[in-house]
Amino acid sequence: MDDDTSRVRLEAWSEEDADLLRALNSPESTHHLGGPETEEQLARRHRRYVDLSADGTGAGRMFRIVLLPEETVVGSIGYWAQTWDGVPVYETGWSVLPGFQGRGLATAATRAVVERARAAGRHRHLHAFPSADNAASNAVCRKAGFELLGERDFEYPPGRPMRCNDWRADLGKQPQQPSHP
């Protein structure tokens, strides 16, 4: 497995990232998430992201994804604490701007966020819950080394049932190093 994360840098979400959140709110980018949010919903989401990134307790972080060496902001990713099946875990989610999709950037960012969650040291597992029909996000999970636990019913956004895949990364295990001949 190629563990290269050098193509991206994760930077803490800040007040200046509201326009990125608006850009990620397109119908194309939110198709598997119930569609675009209202401006009021975006404002609340942005405030949660800023607050989570400033928290400092290990409860999670949100990041903008920066493409290197271009220094271009291409998306968002983060992890946050939640309870899943009665167990405290981290959850992750990401979004990459349409013009940058299909280049492995979400996978590189997901690998980087796994390391951030591992370093936080608060929970044993990191879960991702992409829609079962979102082939691209499911491929990101697979390529980033997550284990597929199966399909589950999920509600996202609240009030909208969906079928998702439950992917899990074990934060207690160090990643396998690629072997080189």
N, C-alpha and C positions, 0 to 999 in steps of 0.2 A: 504494500500500500504506500502510495506517495503521500507523505505527511507534510509537504511543503506548504507553509503558511506565509512565506516571505513575499508573496504577491499582494498581500493586504496588510493593513495596519488597523487595529481597532482603537478608536478614540472615544472617550466618554461622551455620552450624549450631553448637549448643552442647550441653553436658551436659543442659540443661533441655528438649531436644527429643525425649527418649525417648518421651514420651506421644504426640507428633505421629506418630512412626514407628509406634507401636501403632495409632493411629487410621487411618493409611493402609494398614494390613495387613488390611483387611476383604476378604472374598471378592469383593465388588463392585469394589474398587479393584485387586485383584491377578488378576482373571480372565484377562487376557492375559499374565500373568507366571508362570503355573504355580500360582497360589493362594497363600494366606497362608503366611507363614513361622512356624516355631516360636519360642517365646520366646528360646531359645538363639541361633537365627539372627538374630533382631532385635537381641539384645544385641551380637553381633559386627558387624552392619551399623551400628548406632549408634556403636560405637567407631571403625569405619572413617570414618564421616562426621565425627565430632569430630576425629579425627586429621588427616584431609584438610583440614579447615577451618583447623586450627592450623598446618599445614605451612609455608606462606609461601614455598615454592620455585617456585610457578607450575605445580606438578603437577596442580592442580585445586582446586576448592572445592565444598562443599555448602552449601546455603542453605535456610532456611525462607522461604516466600512469604507476605508480609504484604499483605492487602487494605487499600487506602487509600480514603477517609480513616478507615475504621472501625477500623484497627489490629488486624484479626483475622487470625490465622495460619490460612491456608487450604491449605497444601501444602508440598511440597519440590521442589527442583530443584538440579542441580549439573552440573559438568563435571569430567572426570578424564582423565589421560593414558593412552593405550594404543597398541598397534601394530595397524594394520588394513591388510591386504594388504602387509605388510612396511614400512609407512610410519608414523612416529610421528604421532599425531593426538590430538585430544580427542574424547571421547564425552560425550553429555549424556543425561539422563533426568529425568523429572518425574512427580509425582503430585499431584493436587488432590483434596481431600476431596469425597465425593459431593454434599453439599449446596451446593457452590460450582462444580460443573462446568457447562459450557455457557454461561459468561458471559465467555469470552475471557481468563480469568485465566492459563491455561496458556500461551496465545500471548504475552501480555504478558510473563510471566516468562521464556519462552524467548527472546524478543527481548532482554530484559535480560541473560540469561546469555550470549548471543552476544557482547554488548558486553564483559562481564567476561572471557570467554575471549580475545577480541581484544586487550584491554588487557594480559592476561598475556603476550602476545607470544611464546609458546613454540612453538606449532604453527600451520600454515597453515589446517588444516581442523578443523571440528567436525562430528562425525557423530551421528545419532540412528538407532536401530534399532527402531522400533515394529513390533509384529506386523503382518503384512500385512492381517489382518482387524480391526485396531483402527482403525476409521474416524476416531474422535475424535483420536487421537494423530497419525495421518497428516495430518489437517486442520491440526493445530497446526504441524507441520513446513512444510506448504505456505504457510500464512498468515504464518509467521515468516520466510519467504524462503529456505528450504532448497531445494536442487535434488535431485530424485529420481533416484538412480543406478540403481535397479532392485531386484528381489527377490533375496534371498540366504538361504541356510540359516544358521541361527544356533543356538547352544545357550544357553538361559537358562531357568531357572537351570541350572548345570552338570548334564549328564545328561538334559536335556529339550530335544529338538530342536524348533525352530520355524521357520516361514517369516517373514522380516521384510523390511521395506523399508529400504533403505540411503539415507538422506537426508544431504546434506552442505551445510554453510554454509562459504563461503570467508571466512576471517578476514582475508585480505589485502585484501579489497575493503571499502570503506566502503559502508554501506547507502544505497540510493536515498532521497533526500528526497522526501516527498510533494509533488506540485505543487498549488499553491493558485491559483485563478483571481484 
